[in-house]
């Protein structure tokens, strides 16, 4: 092996070791702070008797996370998420490092005997979020930059005097932090 070949091999080894060291130095997503506005792309995975929703449909939403602690990965985060016809705000609690879950409720309109009930059905739901990617802010704070999430509603409660078959729905999401 020539000196030139030895230098090339040595340089290649040094580059591989430096890259491995940089990868090892990157903190895991489980230590990231979940904060900011995320552009979410979802797919409806269940939609039974839910007007305007179809399994396989792609949906775009905006979710905003506000940490409920001063710094670092918080035990609780407030999320405000857009829906097709409104917004929901709920508290997510850290279930394990980098993973959050919470429950909420919204009311949806129903038609009954020719009358519209603006709060005709009570819709409980569960949201889960997992941090899957990070970025480092200029001040050195490790921030979530990519997430996956799910929304699940398994039952609904009829609040009208009519007998109505109620549905359920669910969706899976991926999201990235919005610029700005």
N, C-alpha and C positions, 0 to 999 in steps of 0.2 A: 504494500500500500504506500503510495507516495505521500509526501508531506502535505500536498494540496488536498488529497483525498482524506487524510487524517483530520485536517482542519475543517473540511466540509462535514464530516461525521461528527466531530466535536461541536460544531456550531448547531447542527441539527438536534443533537442531544440537549444542548443548552436551551434551545427554543422550546423543545417539548417539556423540559423540566420547569421552565419559566411559566409556560402556559398552565401546567398542572398546579403550580404554586398559586397562580392567580385564581384559578378555579376553586382551589381549596380555601382561599382567603375570602371569597364571596360569602357573606352570611346567608343562611338559609331563609326562604320565604317566611318561615314560622316566626322569625324575629321582626318582620316588617310591620309598619304602622299602616292600618287600613284607613285611608283618608282621601277625600277629594271626590270628583265627579267621574264616573265611568260610563262609557258608551257600551251598552250591552246589546248583544245579538243573541236572540233566543230561538228555540224551536219548540213549538207546542207538542208535547208528548201525550197529552190526554185532553179530550174536549168532548164531553158527553152532555148534550142538552145545554150548551153554553152558546148563546147567540153570537154569531160573528167570529167564532173560533173553529179551527179545523186542525186535526192532527197532521203534523208535518209542516204546518205554516211557519214561516220565518217572521220574527217580530223584532223590532228595534225599540229599545227603551233607554232611559237615562236613570242611573241610580247615583245618589250622592251619600257619601259616608262622612260622619262627623264623629271623631273619637271622643270618648267621655273620660279621658285622662289627659294629663299635661304632656307626656312624652312616651315614646316607645310603643310597643304593641299593647293595646288596651284590653281590659277584661270585657268592656262593653263599648259598642259602637252604635250610633243612631244612623239608620238608613232611611232615606226618602226615595221612593221608587215610583217612577211613572207607570201608569196603566193606560190602557186604551181610552178609558173614560174618567181618569182621575189620578190621584196620587195617594200613596200610603206612607205613613211614617211609623217605624217600630224600632225597638231596641234589639240588637243582636248581642248575644253573649258568647264569649269564647268557649268553645267546647273542647278544644285541644289547640296547641300552638298552631296558628295560621288558619284555624277553622272556626266559623261562627254560625249560630243558628238563633232563630227567634220566631215567634208567632204573632199574628195580627188578625185583624178582621176588617172587612169593609162591607158596605151595604150596596146592593145592586137593585135596579128597578125591575119591576114585574108588571105585566098586564094581567088583569083579573076581571072577568065579567064586564068588559068594556071600560074598565077604569085603570088608570096608570098609578101604580104605587112607587114613588121614588125610592123608597127603602123597603122594597118588597121581599128581598131575601138577604139573610145574614150569611156572609161568606167568610168562614175562618180559614186561615192559610198558614203555612210554614215556609220560611225562607232559610236556606243554608248557603254559606259562602265559604270558599276556600281560596287562599292566596296562592297563585301559581307562578308569579314572576315579580321581580323587584327592580327598583331603580334607587339610586342614591341622590338625595337632594343636595343642593349646594352647601347646606349647613352640615352635611354628613349624615342626616337622618335617613335610615333605610325605609323606603316607602313601597307599598304594594303598587305594582304597575299593571298586573294582569290577575284576573280572578275567574273562577268558575262559580256558578250558582244554580240553585234550583228553587222553583216555586211549586208548591203542592197544595191543592184544595181537594179534600176527599169527600166532604159533605157540605150541604147548604141547608139553611133553615127557612122555610116559607113563613113570612110574616103577614100574609094576606088571608082573607077569609075563604079563598078558593082552594080547591084541591088541584095542585100543580105538580107535575113531575119535575124535580130539580136535578141539576147536573153536578158535574165536578170538572176540574181542569188541572193541568200541570204543565210546566215548561222547564227546559234546561237552558242555561245561558253561559256565554263566555263574554268577558269584558276587558277593556283596556282603559287606562286612565286617559281622560280627555286632556288635550293640550291646553295650556294656559293656566 
